[in-house]
Amino acid sequence: MPPEVVDGIINEFVPPDTRGRKVNSLLAQMSCARSVVDYYENVTIHRVTDACLPSKPELDTSVIITFMRQACPDTGLHDTDPAAVLYKRGLHAWKESKFDVARVTFQTLVNTYPNSEFSPLAKKGLEHLKNAN
């Protein structure tokens, strides 16, 4: 891709104001591959450019963006607690008006994980589903 297009994509993913202060840069060239690594307080951006195309403009061949944090923030989308997964599936089915699926999912949660923190919530869901019909 042309460097200007890559600049736009990088700025969309990591706006300049979120990168922090620029700490260092590294430039390395091996044959036709030029590698530039920009180190910021919050992120590192590593770009590789094909610099041996004299008849064509330089093209970025790869970009690696590395965030400087211990772990990605928890979005709640990838629960490992099976009761939480069942509860979210039940809610999703309910929102899609798949009431039989929601009912079975909530009942499975209550039967399988009666001591889970999600069991009382699933029971409330079952009550609402019962009253809705």
VOTORFI-683122 format. One record per residue (C-alpha): residue in one letter; x, y, z. Coordinates in steps of 0.25 Angstrom, whole numbers, plus 5000, padded with zeros to 4 digits. Example, Ala and Ser with C-alpha at 12.3 -4.5 7.8 and 13.67 -1.06 7.14 Angstrom:
BEGIN
a504949825031 s505549965029 
END
This chain:
BEGIN
m500050005000 p500550144998 p501050205011 e499950315011 v498850215011 v499650135022 d499750265030 g498250285030 i498050145035 i499050155046 n498450295050 e497050225051 f497550105059 v498450185068 p498150335067 p499450425070 d498850475083 t498750335089 r500150295086 g500850375096 r502150445095 k503150395084 v504250325092 n505150265081 s505250225066 l506050115059 l506350105045 a506949985038 q507149945024 m507449805018 s507549795003 c506149854998 a505449845012 r505449975020 s504949955034 v504550075043 v504150055057 d503550175065 y503450155080 y502450245088 e502050235102 n500750155099 v501050085086 t502150035077 i501950045062 h502749965053 r502649985038 v503449915027 t503549975013 d504049925000 a505050024996 c505649954983 l504549994973 p505250104965 s504050104955 k502950104965 p502750184978 e503150124991 l502050034997 d501849995011 t501849835012 s501549815026 v501149895039 i501149845053 i500549925065 t500849875079 f500149935091 m500949955103 r499949895114 q499949775122 a498649715116 c497549755107 p496349815114 d495249715118 t494149735108 g493249635115 l493049565101 h493949445104 d493549395118 t494149265123 d493149245134 p492149145128 a490949205136 a491249345130 v491349285116 l489949215118 y489349345124 k489849435112 r489349325102 g487949325109 l487949485109 h488349485094 a487249385091 w486249465098 k486549595091 e486449515078 s485049475083 k485449325083 f484749305096 d484849155096 v486349155094 a486449265105 r485549175115 v486349045112 t487649125114 f487249195127 q486749055132 t488048985128 l488849095136 v487949075148 n488048925148 t489448915145 y490049035153 p489049055165 n490149125173 s490549215162 e490449365164 f489649365150 s488649255156 p487749365162 l487749445150 a487349325141 k486249295151 k485749435149 g485849425134 l485049295135 e483949365143 h483849475133 l483749375122 k482649305129 n481849425131 a482049475117 n481349355111 
END
